[in-house]
Amino acid sequence: MSAEPHPTLPPVRLHSDAELARDALVAPLFARAVRLARWAGPDTRVDIGGELVAAQLPEAATVLGLDAADPDSAVYASQAWRVAVDTGLVDVTEPEEEERGEGGAGAAGGESGEEGAGGEEGEAGEELSGTAVPGEDLALVTSGAPGDVLDLWLAALDAVLADAAVPDLDDLVDALDAGGEIDFDQLDWNPRREADFLDAVLANLYLLTVSEGGAADRPVPLPVLAASMVVPDGMGDPTDAVLEQVSDTMMRLDDQFRQLEPIGLVEFRPVDEELMTEADDEQIASGAAAGRDDTDEDVSRYGMVRLTPLGLYGVRARMLEAGVEAPAVGEMAGKGADALLDAVSYYPESAAEAEIEAWLAGRDLPAAVAELLDAARGDDEGAPLRRLRCQQALAPAGPEAEPAVRAVLGDPELGGLARVWLAERGAADVPAPDGTMVFWLTVDTIAAQLAADGETEELPLLMETLTAHHTGFFEQVWRVEHPATAYVLEAMGRLHPDKKAAKEARKAAFKARSRRP
């Protein structure tokens, strides 16, 4: 019996669109982009690439509440303007090609050499500037639905991620050849490779966050994230060469997360700059190793990062766009019980409970219980786990569910489940199951546990408990008409804690295989 295919990522718990949209609007970089879009008007001038002309950067910085005398303010203003343009918050009209040609001729000398080389050159340059006005999408910031705001924010995220994948200025300067051109071979920069690397980093951070017992609201040490990108699976103690790669990757991520924090994707504590000054490469690598094991009490000095709720939404949206199956708790609420049970079959238990609770909310309970029971039927490979999840879904149900449960007491697949539910509530007049139903339910229960969690440490005890009260269990169980009978008996032959019982299970499995190949 093979395992059913299931999502590779656990479901994420997302905030509502309204909450996420509010988070997007207050993300510093996005908020600056909106302010510059509102400021854009007839006097706004842009260059050929749509960037603000240098003369207008101080005014833009002032609009953003920045100190125009601070050299960094022009950088912040320019970055916010690029986001405004890339998201459609601003519409730019660049100089026409013909005008640029005329301007170039005038600058070369024109009719008067002195004027062409003198004061009128700057005026000609200004005349060649393009214009910018608020874009149509700016209105969505205040009058659009939460989904509209989130779409704008996702466009801004794309722009920021593209910038974060570009080498820093020092690397670009080092790669300039004698003619002032960038030597891409020396730079060793491939845009697609860098973008894929950053997407993989965010996917790993997402997985560390949403996994059962994962990071959740706790930040992830930067060395842990770096190691997840570098250290091969199954490696014990990393070699010095691998530790050096972890250290290099850690510093690379430090620079990239500094760029990603202002858009609201992450909360980030950078690598301690004093640490970088004090430590040599070998010490940094050793610190990265300590951070990877999360045993160093001062590991936060090596950087800490966590995805914000908005960041979880953004990374998931990018993964969905790339074709990755990334479920979210609550997305099954509008679907049928069959889709619900198939989906939650492979969810972690807490996520499955939350999904089922969301599905039941607002439904007529008796009708919902009947729909769940009907969806739990079947003899396919996934059916035992569907029945287990159905049983879990019915656990919190009150007396109003009893009529629908009693209605399946005679069902060969659901009768055992119904008796367990009624017995747990002390219901009267519950008919005792016959031997066939007892054996069938035992096989179904173990098959469900194997499908849900594999061969866990607790499973042998469950096997012993289910078989201990039935004399001659293995002499009869191999005849059970259940698709998983042989599969379950083979597992019992491997896992049953009683050696004699394990041997009997293997014999029974052979009989079951012979009876039903």
C-alpha positions in Angstrom: 0.0 0.0 0.0 1.7 3.2 -1.1 1.3 6.6 0.5 -1.2 9.0 -0.9 0.4 12.1 -2.5 0.1 15.1 -0.2 1.3 18.7 0.0 4.9 19.2 0.8 4.2 22.3 2.9 2.1 22.5 6.0 -0.8 24.9 6.0 -0.1 28.4 7.1 -2.4 30.5 9.4 -2.8 33.8 7.7 -4.3 37.0 9.1 -7.4 38.4 7.4 -7.0 40.4 4.2 -8.1 43.5 6.0 -5.4 43.1 8.7 -2.7 42.4 6.1 -3.8 45.4 4.0 -3.3 47.6 7.1 0.1 46.1 7.6 1.0 46.8 4.0 -0.1 50.5 4.2 2.2 51.1 7.2 5.2 49.3 5.8 7.8 52.1 5.7 8.9 51.7 2.1 5.4 51.2 0.7 4.1 54.2 2.8 6.9 56.4 1.3 6.0 55.3 -2.2 2.4 56.3 -1.6 3.5 59.7 -0.3 5.7 60.4 -3.3 2.9 59.3 -5.7 0.6 61.9 -4.1 3.3 64.5 -4.4 4.0 63.9 -8.1 2.6 66.6 -10.4 3.3 68.9 -13.3 6.6 70.1 -11.9 7.9 66.6 -11.2 10.8 65.7 -13.6 12.2 62.3 -14.4 15.2 61.1 -16.4 15.3 58.6 -19.2 14.9 55.6 -16.9 11.9 57.1 -15.0 14.1 58.1 -12.0 13.6 61.4 -10.3 16.2 63.9 -11.6 18.9 64.6 -9.0 17.7 68.2 -8.5 14.4 67.0 -7.2 15.6 64.4 -4.7 16.1 66.9 -1.9 12.5 68.0 -2.2 11.3 64.4 -2.4 13.3 63.7 0.8 11.6 66.6 2.5 8.2 65.3 1.5 9.1 62.1 3.2 10.0 63.9 6.4 13.7 63.1 5.9 16.6 65.5 6.4 17.6 66.6 2.9 21.1 67.4 4.1 21.6 63.7 5.0 23.3 61.9 2.1 21.2 58.8 2.8 17.9 60.7 2.4 18.4 60.8 -1.4 18.9 57.1 -1.4 15.7 56.5 0.5 13.7 58.9 -1.7 15.0 57.3 -4.9 14.2 53.8 -3.6 10.6 54.9 -2.7 10.2 56.6 -6.1 11.2 53.4 -7.9 8.7 51.4 -5.9 6.0 54.0 -6.8 6.8 53.7 -10.5 7.1 49.9 -10.5 3.7 49.5 -8.8 1.8 51.9 -11.0 1.3 54.4 -8.2 3.0 56.9 -10.5 2.8 57.2 -14.3 5.9 58.6 -15.9 6.4 60.0 -19.4 10.0 59.8 -20.5 11.6 62.2 -23.0 10.9 61.3 -26.6 13.8 59.7 -28.5 13.7 62.6 -31.0 14.0 65.2 -28.2 16.9 63.4 -26.7 18.7 63.5 -30.1 18.0 67.2 -30.4 19.2 67.9 -26.9 22.4 66.0 -27.5 23.2 68.1 -30.6 22.5 71.3 -28.7 24.8 70.2 -25.9 27.5 69.4 -28.4 27.7 73.1 -29.3 24.7 74.3 -31.2 24.8 77.7 -32.9 27.0 79.3 -30.2 29.9 77.3 -28.8 30.0 79.4 -25.6 26.3 79.1 -24.9 26.3 75.3 -25.7 29.1 74.8 -23.3 27.8 77.2 -20.7 24.7 78.0 -18.7 22.1 77.0 -21.3 23.3 73.4 -21.3 21.6 72.8 -17.9 18.4 74.4 -19.1 18.4 72.2 -22.2 18.9 69.2 -19.9 15.9 70.2 -17.8 13.8 70.7 -20.9 14.6 67.1 -21.9 13.3 65.7 -18.7 10.2 63.5 -18.7 7.2 64.1 -16.4 5.3 62.2 -13.8 1.8 62.2 -12.4 -0.1 60.1 -9.9 -1.2 56.8 -11.5 -4.7 55.4 -11.6 -3.8 52.7 -9.1 -3.1 55.3 -6.4 -6.8 55.7 -5.8 -6.9 52.0 -4.8 -4.9 52.8 -1.7 -7.8 54.6 -0.1 -10.9 53.4 -2.1 -9.9 49.9 -3.1 -10.7 46.6 -1.4 -8.0 45.0 0.9 -7.2 42.7 -2.0 -6.4 45.6 -4.2 -4.0 47.0 -1.6 -2.3 43.7 -1.3 -1.9 43.4 -5.0 -0.1 46.7 -5.0 2.1 45.6 -2.1 3.0 42.4 -3.9 4.1 44.4 -6.9 6.2 46.5 -4.6 7.7 43.3 -3.1 8.7 42.1 -6.5 10.6 45.3 -7.1 12.4 45.2 -3.8 13.3 41.6 -4.3 14.8 42.4 -7.7 16.9 45.2 -6.1 18.0 42.8 -3.3 19.3 40.3 -5.8 21.7 42.9 -7.3 25.3 43.0 -6.1 26.2 45.8 -3.7 28.1 48.9 -4.9 31.5 47.7 -3.7 31.3 44.6 -5.7 30.2 46.5 -8.8 33.1 49.0 -8.4 35.6 46.1 -8.0 34.3 44.5 -11.2 34.8 47.6 -13.4 37.4 47.1 -16.1 39.8 49.7 -17.5 37.2 51.0 -19.9 34.6 51.6 -17.1 32.5 48.6 -18.1 31.3 45.9 -15.7 33.2 42.7 -16.0 30.4 40.2 -15.3 32.8 37.2 -15.4 34.7 38.8 -12.5 31.5 39.8 -10.7 30.2 36.2 -11.0 26.7 37.5 -11.0 23.8 35.8 -12.8 20.5 37.6 -12.3 18.3 34.5 -12.6 20.5 32.5 -10.3 20.5 35.3 -7.7 16.7 35.7 -7.8 16.3 31.9 -7.5 18.6 31.9 -4.5 16.6 34.6 -2.7 13.4 32.8 -3.5 14.8 29.6 -2.0 16.0 31.4 1.1 12.5 32.8 1.6 10.9 29.4 1.0 13.2 27.8 3.6 12.3 30.6 6.1 8.6 30.0 5.3 9.0 26.3 6.0 10.8 26.8 9.2 8.0 29.1 10.3 4.9 27.0 9.3 6.2 23.5 10.3 4.6 21.9 13.3 6.8 22.9 16.2 8.6 25.4 13.9 9.6 29.0 14.4 6.1 30.5 14.3 6.5 33.8 16.2 10.1 33.1 17.2 12.9 34.6 15.0 15.3 32.2 13.2 19.0 32.6 13.8 20.7 33.8 10.6 23.3 31.0 10.8 20.5 28.4 10.9 18.9 29.8 7.7 22.3 30.1 6.0 23.1 26.5 6.9 19.8 25.3 5.5 21.0 26.7 2.1 24.5 25.3 2.3 25.0 22.2 4.5 24.1 19.0 2.6 21.3 16.8 4.1 22.7 14.1 6.4 26.0 15.8 7.0 27.2 15.4 10.6 29.8 17.9 11.6 30.3 20.4 8.8 33.8 20.7 7.3 35.8 23.9 7.5 35.0 24.6 3.9 31.3 24.2 4.5 31.4 26.4 7.6 33.1 29.1 5.5 30.3 28.9 2.9 27.8 29.2 5.8 29.6 32.3 7.0 29.7 33.9 3.5 26.0 33.1 3.0 25.2 34.5 6.4 26.8 37.9 5.5 25.1 37.8 2.1 21.7 37.3 3.8 22.5 40.1 6.3 22.8 42.6 3.4 19.6 41.3 1.7 17.4 41.2 4.7 18.4 44.8 5.5 16.8 45.7 2.1 13.7 43.6 2.7 12.8 44.8 6.1 11.4 48.2 5.0 8.8 46.7 2.8 7.4 44.8 5.8 8.4 41.3 4.7 10.6 40.5 7.7 11.5 41.6 11.1 15.3 41.6 11.2 18.1 42.0 13.7 21.3 42.5 11.6 24.6 40.9 12.4 26.4 42.8 15.1 28.8 45.1 13.4 31.2 45.0 16.4 31.3 41.3 16.0 32.4 41.6 12.4 35.1 44.0 13.5 36.3 41.9 16.4 36.2 38.4 14.7 38.2 37.0 11.9 36.7 34.6 9.2 37.4 31.5 11.3 35.7 32.9 14.3 32.7 34.0 12.3 32.5 30.5 10.8 32.6 29.0 14.3 29.9 31.4 15.4 27.8 30.3 12.4 28.2 26.7 13.5 27.1 27.5 17.0 24.1 29.4 15.7 23.2 26.5 13.4 23.0 24.3 16.5 21.2 27.1 18.4 23.3 26.4 21.5 25.2 29.6 21.8 23.4 31.9 24.2 24.7 34.9 22.3 23.7 33.6 18.9 21.5 36.7 18.4 24.7 38.7 17.6 24.9 36.7 14.4 21.5 38.0 13.2 17.9 37.0 13.7 15.1 37.0 11.2 11.4 36.2 11.1 8.7 36.5 8.5 6.0 39.0 9.5 2.3 38.0 9.0 2.5 40.1 5.8 5.7 38.3 4.9 4.1 34.9 5.2 1.3 36.1 2.9 3.8 37.5 0.4 6.1 34.5 0.3 3.0 32.1 -0.1 1.6 34.3 -2.9 4.9 34.0 -4.8 5.1 30.2 -4.2 1.5 29.8 -5.5 2.4 31.8 -8.6 5.3 29.5 -9.1 3.1 26.4 -9.0 4.0 25.3 -5.4 1.1 23.9 -3.4 1.1 26.0 -0.2 -2.2 25.5 1.7 -3.7 28.0 4.1 -5.9 27.2 7.1 -9.5 28.2 6.3 -9.4 28.0 2.5 -11.5 24.8 2.6 -14.4 26.5 4.4 -16.5 26.9 1.2 -15.8 23.4 -0.2 -17.5 20.1 0.4 -16.7 17.6 3.1 -14.9 15.3 0.7 -12.5 18.0 -0.2 -12.1 18.9 3.4 -11.2 15.4 4.6 -8.8 14.8 1.7 -7.0 18.1 2.5 -6.7 17.7 6.3 -5.7 14.1 6.1 -2.0 15.2 5.8 -2.2 18.3 7.9 -0.5 18.5 11.3 -3.1 17.7 14.0 -3.5 21.3 15.3 -3.8 22.7 11.7 -6.4 19.9 10.9 -8.4 20.9 13.9 -8.4 24.5 13.0 -9.4 23.8 9.4 -12.3 21.6 10.5 -13.4 24.2 13.0 -13.5 26.8 10.3 -15.4 24.4 8.0 -18.1 23.7 10.6 -18.5 27.3 11.6 -21.8 28.7 10.1 -23.0 25.3 8.9 -26.1 23.5 10.2 -24.4 20.9 12.4 -26.6 17.8 11.8 -26.3 18.3 8.0 -22.6 18.9 8.2 -22.1 15.7 10.3 -24.1 13.7 7.8 -21.9 15.2 5.0 -18.7 14.4 6.8 -19.8 10.8 7.4 -20.7 10.3 3.8 -17.3 11.7 2.7 -15.5 9.3 5.0 -16.8 6.2 3.1 -14.6 4.5 0.5 -12.1 1.7 -0.1 -9.4 3.7 -1.7 -5.9 4.1 -0.1 -6.8 7.4 1.5 -10.1 6.3 3.0 -8.7 5.1 6.4 -7.1 8.4 7.1 -10.3 10.3 6.0 -12.3 8.3 8.5 -9.7 9.1 11.2 -10.0 12.8 10.4 -13.8 12.5 10.3 -13.7 11.0 13.8 -11.6 13.9 15.0 -14.0 16.3 13.3 -16.9 14.8 15.2 -15.2 14.8 18.6 -16.4 18.2 19.7 -19.9 17.8 18.3 -22.7 17.9 20.8 -26.0 16.0 21.1 -27.4 17.6 17.9 -25.0 15.3 15.9 -26.4 12.1 17.4 -29.2 11.4 14.9 -26.8 11.6 12.0 -24.2 9.3 13.8 -26.9 6.8 14.7 -28.0 6.6 11.1 -24.7 4.9 10.1 -24.6 2.3 12.9 -25.4 -0.4 10.4 -22.8 0.8 7.8 -19.9 -1.7 7.5 -17.3 1.1 7.1 -18.7 3.7 9.5 -20.6 1.6 12.1 -17.5 1.1 14.3 -16.7 4.9 14.2 -20.3 5.6 15.2 -20.2 3.2 18.1 -17.0 4.7 19.5 -18.5 8.2 19.3 -21.7 7.2 21.0 -20.0 5.2 23.7 -17.7 8.1 24.5 -20.8 10.2 25.3 -22.5 7.5 27.4 -25.3 7.1 24.9 -27.9 4.3 25.6 -29.0 1.5 23.3 -25.7 1.3 21.4 -25.7 -2.2 19.7 -22.5 -4.2 20.3 -20.4 -4.7 17.2 -20.0 -8.2 15.7 -16.6 -9.8 15.3 -16.3 -8.9 11.6 -16.8 -5.2 12.4 -14.3 -5.3 15.3 -11.6 -6.8 13.1 -12.3 -4.5 10.2 -12.2 -1.4 12.5 -8.8 -2.6 13.9 -7.3 -2.9 10.4 -8.8 0.5 9.5 -7.5 2.2 12.6 -3.9 1.0 12.2 -4.0 1.8 8.4 -5.0 5.3 9.3 -2.2 5.7 11.9 0.4 4.4 9.4 -0.9 6.9 6.8 -0.9 9.8 9.2 2.4 9.4 11.0 4.2 6.4 9.7 5.8 3.8 12.0 6.0 5.9 15.2 7.2 4.8 18.6 3.6 4.7 19.9 2.3 2.4 17.1 3.6 -0.9 18.6 1.7 -0.2 21.8 -1.5 0.6 19.9 -1.1 -2.7 18.0 -0.7 -4.6 21.2 -3.7 -2.9 22.8 -6.0 -3.6 19.8 -5.0 -7.3 19.5 -4.6 -8.3 23.2 -8.3 -8.7 23.9 -9.1 -11.1 21.1 -8.1 -14.8 21.3 -7.0 -16.1 17.9 -6.8 -12.6 16.5 -4.3 -13.4 13.7 -6.2 -16.6 12.8 -9.2 -14.5 11.8 -8.0 -11.1 10.9 -6.4 -12.1 7.6 -9.9 -12.8 6.2 -11.1 -9.2 6.8 -12.4 -7.6 3.6 -10.3 -4.5 3.8 -7.9 -3.2 1.1 -5.2 -2.6 3.7 -5.4 -6.0 5.5 -2.1 -7.4 4.2 -0.4 -4.1 4.5 -1.4 -3.7 8.2 -0.4 -7.3 9.0 3.0 -6.8 7.5 3.5 -3.7 9.6 2.4 -5.7 12.7 5.0 -8.4 11.8 7.7 -5.7 11.9 6.5 -3.7 14.9 4.4 -5.8 17.3 6.3 -5.8 20.6 5.4 -9.4 21.3 7.7 -11.7 19.2 5.2 -14.5 19.1 2.4 -12.2 17.9 4.8 -10.6 15.4 5.5 -14.0 13.9 1.7 -14.8 13.7 1.2 -11.5 12.0 3.7 -12.3 9.3 2.0 -15.7 8.7 -1.4 -13.9 8.5 0.0 -11.4 6.1 1.1 -14.1 3.8 -2.4 -15.7 3.9 -4.0 -12.3 3.2 -1.7 -11.7 0.2 -2.4 -15.2 -1.1 -6.2 -14.6 -0.7 -6.2 -11.1 -2.2 -3.0 -10.5 -4.3 
